[in-house]
Amino acid sequence: MAKFRVSVVRYLNTAPLVWGMLHGREQGRFEMEFTLPARCADDLRAGKVDAGIIPSIEYQRIEGLEIIPNISIASKDRVKSVVVVAKKHLEEVRTVAMDNSSRTSVALATILLRKFYKQDFIAIPADPDPAAMLRRADAALVIGDPALTLSDSSPGLYTYDLAALWKKFTGLPFVFAFWAGHRDAELGRLSAAFAASRDYGVAHTVDIALEYAPRLGLSAEEIKIYLTQNIDYTLDEDNLNGLRLFFRLARELELVGGQREIAFAAPGALGAKD
């Protein structure tokens, strides 16, 4: 029997979700491909994988998806790895270079600037190179590991944490990504394995920090703090409320064509609507 195929974002913040698949009891159970957030969604859309850690906005753009329950990559407040770096105050920004490997963060930046800062700005798709991005625009959206390694005190630049801004304006957490797959992929049958892998990873954040520290040039303690304090791996009711509001505002600003209800994969069934 062929292994269940999953597409995984290759950033640090996804490591706890797949640590059990790599090192725990779920090791060898999945066929894993590591890539960028946007590619995870594209591979799922094209049927190249059975499930993927997709940018949350893509749930509204890909037909027939279900979400693995109780698991996400979210932030209750400051996330640190999704930031806008600007040469001027955010209220004065007129052009933003957007990381083309991201989709949820692009939508979040757009909502924050248009809805809450009332900015009519120009978005410029760009490769994730902060220096090059800032040569082209007033500000740059930087996500993932490159954002973590940015200096908070870069001379002459302002750094805005987008999850913190979302929390400031809405009072809610922000959900960046989650496991999703097509309804016919038997997600419910494997939901416990996804949860067990996440639980194993959360219990082994010290091991993850030790492995990733030399890769990123950060201390193991910095990485441990990031994984345990800045990232939340649940999909609790607060996170779901933040997700629903994000979907509603994305529809309001015509960033998506419609607003689908959240549907979870249920054990032993094709799915159940939230």
C-alpha positions as CSV (number, residue, x, y, z in Angstrom):
1,M,0.0,0.0,0.0
2,A,1.4,3.4,-1.0
3,K,2.3,5.8,1.8
4,F,0.2,8.8,2.6
5,R,1.9,11.7,0.8
6,V,2.4,15.0,2.7
7,S,3.8,18.3,1.7
8,V,5.7,20.2,4.5
9,V,6.9,23.8,4.8
10,R,10.6,23.7,5.4
11,Y,10.6,26.4,8.0
12,L,11.6,26.0,11.7
13,N,8.0,26.6,12.9
14,T,6.7,23.4,11.2
15,A,9.4,21.1,12.7
16,P,7.3,20.2,15.8
17,L,4.3,19.2,13.6
18,V,6.5,16.6,11.8
19,W,9.0,15.6,14.4
20,G,7.1,12.5,15.3
21,M,7.0,11.6,11.6
22,L,10.8,12.0,11.5
23,H,11.8,10.6,14.8
24,G,8.9,9.2,16.7
25,R,6.4,6.4,16.4
26,E,5.1,7.8,13.1
27,Q,8.5,7.5,11.5
28,G,8.3,5.9,8.1
29,R,4.5,6.2,7.9
30,F,4.4,9.1,5.6
31,E,6.0,10.1,2.3
32,M,7.3,13.6,3.0
33,E,8.2,16.5,0.7
34,F,9.7,19.7,2.1
35,T,9.1,22.9,0.3
36,L,7.9,26.5,0.6
37,P,4.4,27.5,1.8
38,A,3.0,28.5,-1.5
39,R,4.3,25.3,-3.1
40,C,2.6,23.2,-0.4
41,A,-0.8,24.6,-1.5
42,D,0.0,24.2,-5.2
43,D,1.0,20.6,-4.8
44,L,-2.2,19.9,-2.8
45,R,-4.3,21.7,-5.5
46,A,-2.7,19.6,-8.2
47,G,-3.2,16.3,-6.4
48,K,0.5,15.6,-6.0
49,V,0.1,15.1,-2.3
50,D,-2.7,13.8,-0.1
51,A,-2.3,16.5,2.6
52,G,-0.1,19.6,3.2
53,I,0.7,22.2,5.8
54,I,-1.0,25.0,3.7
55,P,-1.2,28.7,4.2
56,S,-4.6,29.3,5.8
57,I,-5.8,31.7,3.1
58,E,-5.5,28.8,0.6
59,Y,-8.4,27.0,2.3
60,Q,-10.6,29.5,0.7
61,R,-9.1,29.1,-2.7
62,I,-8.9,25.3,-3.1
63,E,-12.1,23.4,-3.5
64,G,-13.1,20.4,-1.4
65,L,-10.6,20.6,1.5
66,E,-10.9,19.4,5.1
67,I,-8.7,20.5,8.0
68,I,-7.1,18.1,10.4
69,P,-8.7,19.2,13.8
70,N,-6.9,20.7,16.7
71,I,-3.6,21.4,14.9
72,S,-2.3,24.7,13.5
73,I,0.7,27.0,13.3
74,A,-0.7,30.1,15.0
75,S,0.4,32.9,17.3
76,K,-1.5,34.3,20.3
77,D,0.4,37.6,20.1
78,R,3.9,38.3,18.8
79,V,5.1,35.7,16.2
80,K,8.6,37.0,15.3
81,S,8.7,35.2,12.0
82,V,6.2,37.3,10.0
83,V,7.2,40.9,9.9
84,V,7.2,44.0,7.7
85,V,10.5,45.8,7.7
86,A,10.1,49.4,6.6
87,K,12.2,52.5,5.8
88,K,9.4,54.7,7.2
89,H,6.5,54.5,9.6
90,L,3.8,52.1,8.5
91,E,1.3,54.9,8.1
92,E,3.6,56.4,5.4
93,V,4.4,53.3,3.4
94,R,3.2,53.4,-0.2
95,T,5.0,50.4,-1.7
96,V,5.5,46.9,-0.2
97,A,7.7,44.2,-1.6
98,M,5.8,40.9,-0.8
99,D,7.6,37.6,-0.3
100,N,6.3,35.5,-3.2
101,S,6.7,32.3,-1.3
102,S,4.0,33.4,1.1
103,R,0.2,33.8,0.6
104,T,-1.4,34.0,4.1
105,S,1.1,36.6,5.2
106,V,0.5,38.6,2.0
107,A,-3.2,38.6,2.7
108,L,-2.6,39.5,6.4
109,A,-0.3,42.4,5.5
110,T,-2.9,43.6,2.9
111,I,-5.8,43.5,5.5
112,L,-3.7,45.3,8.1
113,L,-2.7,48.1,5.7
114,R,-6.0,48.6,3.9
115,K,-8.5,47.8,6.7
116,F,-6.8,49.2,9.8
117,Y,-4.2,51.7,8.5
118,K,-6.4,52.9,5.6
119,Q,-3.4,52.7,3.2
120,D,-3.7,52.5,-0.5
121,F,-0.4,50.8,-1.3
122,I,1.2,49.0,-4.2
123,A,2.2,45.4,-3.6
124,I,5.4,44.3,-5.5
125,P,6.0,40.5,-5.7
126,A,9.6,39.7,-4.8
127,D,12.0,36.9,-3.9
128,P,12.7,36.7,-0.2
129,D,15.8,38.9,0.0
130,P,15.2,41.7,2.5
131,A,18.0,44.0,1.2
132,A,16.9,43.7,-2.4
133,M,13.3,44.1,-1.5
134,L,13.9,47.3,0.4
135,R,15.8,48.7,-2.7
136,R,12.5,48.3,-4.6
137,A,10.0,49.4,-2.1
138,D,9.3,51.4,1.1
139,A,8.8,48.2,3.0
140,A,9.3,44.4,2.8
141,L,7.2,41.5,4.0
142,V,9.6,38.9,5.3
143,I,8.5,35.5,6.6
144,G,9.8,32.3,8.1
145,D,13.4,31.6,9.0
146,P,14.8,34.8,7.2
147,A,12.5,36.9,9.5
148,L,13.8,35.2,12.6
149,T,17.4,36.1,11.8
150,L,16.6,39.8,11.1
151,S,18.0,42.2,13.6
152,D,15.3,44.0,15.6
153,S,17.6,47.0,15.8
154,S,18.5,47.5,12.1
155,P,19.6,51.1,11.8
156,G,17.1,53.3,10.1
157,L,14.5,50.6,9.8
158,Y,11.2,49.9,11.5
159,T,10.1,46.3,12.2
160,Y,6.4,45.5,12.6
161,D,5.3,42.0,13.8
162,L,2.1,41.2,11.9
163,A,0.6,38.8,14.4
164,A,1.1,41.5,17.2
165,L,-0.6,44.1,15.0
166,W,-3.5,41.7,14.3
167,K,-3.9,41.1,18.0
168,K,-3.8,44.8,18.6
169,F,-6.6,45.6,16.2
170,T,-8.8,42.5,16.6
171,G,-7.9,41.1,20.1
172,L,-7.6,37.6,18.5
173,P,-4.8,35.2,17.7
174,F,-3.8,34.6,14.1
175,V,-3.6,31.2,12.4
176,F,-1.0,31.1,9.7
177,A,-1.2,27.5,8.5
178,F,-2.7,24.1,9.2
179,W,-2.8,20.5,7.9
180,A,-5.4,20.2,5.1
181,G,-6.3,17.6,2.5
182,H,-9.0,16.7,0.0
183,R,-12.2,15.1,1.4
184,D,-11.4,11.8,-0.4
185,A,-7.9,11.5,1.2
186,E,-9.1,9.6,4.3
187,L,-7.8,12.3,6.6
188,G,-9.9,11.2,9.5
189,R,-8.3,7.8,9.5
190,L,-4.9,9.5,10.1
191,S,-5.8,12.5,12.3
192,A,-4.6,10.7,15.4
193,A,-1.2,10.2,13.8
194,F,-0.9,13.9,12.9
195,A,-1.8,14.8,16.4
196,A,0.7,12.3,17.9
197,S,3.5,13.7,15.7
198,R,2.7,17.2,16.9
199,D,2.6,16.1,20.5
200,Y,5.9,14.4,20.1
201,G,7.5,17.5,18.6
202,V,6.1,19.8,21.3
203,A,7.6,17.5,23.9
204,H,11.0,17.6,22.1
205,T,11.5,21.3,21.5
206,V,14.9,21.1,23.1
207,D,16.0,18.6,20.6
208,I,14.6,20.7,17.8
209,A,16.3,23.8,19.1
210,L,19.7,22.0,19.3
211,E,19.4,20.8,15.7
212,Y,18.2,24.1,14.2
213,A,20.5,26.5,16.2
214,P,23.6,26.1,14.0
215,R,21.5,26.2,10.8
216,L,20.0,29.5,11.7
217,G,22.8,31.1,13.6
218,L,20.6,31.5,16.7
219,S,21.0,30.1,20.2
220,A,19.1,27.0,21.2
221,E,17.4,29.0,23.9
222,E,16.2,31.6,21.4
223,I,14.7,28.8,19.2
224,K,13.1,27.1,22.2
225,I,11.5,30.4,23.3
226,Y,10.2,30.9,19.7
227,L,8.7,27.4,19.5
228,T,7.1,27.5,22.9
229,Q,6.1,31.2,23.4
230,N,5.7,32.7,19.9
231,I,4.1,29.8,18.1
232,D,0.9,28.0,19.2
233,Y,0.3,24.5,17.7
234,T,-3.4,24.2,18.7
235,L,-6.6,25.1,16.9
236,D,-8.6,26.1,19.9
237,E,-11.7,28.2,19.9
238,D,-9.8,31.5,20.2
239,N,-7.6,30.5,17.2
240,L,-10.7,29.5,15.2
241,N,-12.4,32.9,16.0
242,G,-9.3,34.6,14.6
243,L,-9.3,32.4,11.6
244,R,-13.0,33.1,10.9
245,L,-12.4,36.8,11.1
246,F,-9.4,36.6,8.8
247,F,-11.5,34.7,6.2
248,R,-14.3,37.3,6.5
249,L,-12.0,40.3,6.1
250,A,-10.2,38.6,3.1
251,R,-13.6,38.2,1.5
252,E,-14.5,41.8,2.3
253,L,-11.4,43.0,0.6
254,E,-11.9,40.6,-2.3
255,L,-8.7,38.7,-1.6
256,V,-10.7,35.5,-2.0
257,G,-13.7,34.8,-4.2
258,G,-16.0,33.5,-1.4
259,Q,-16.0,32.3,2.2
260,R,-16.3,28.6,2.8
261,E,-17.3,27.2,6.2
262,I,-14.5,25.5,8.1
263,A,-14.8,21.7,7.7
264,F,-12.9,19.3,9.8
265,A,-11.9,15.7,9.0
266,A,-13.7,13.5,11.4
267,P,-12.4,10.0,12.4
268,G,-14.4,7.3,10.6
269,A,-16.1,9.8,8.3
270,L,-15.5,11.9,5.3
271,G,-15.8,15.1,7.3
272,A,-18.0,17.2,9.5
273,K,-18.7,20.9,9.2
274,D,-17.7,23.3,12.0
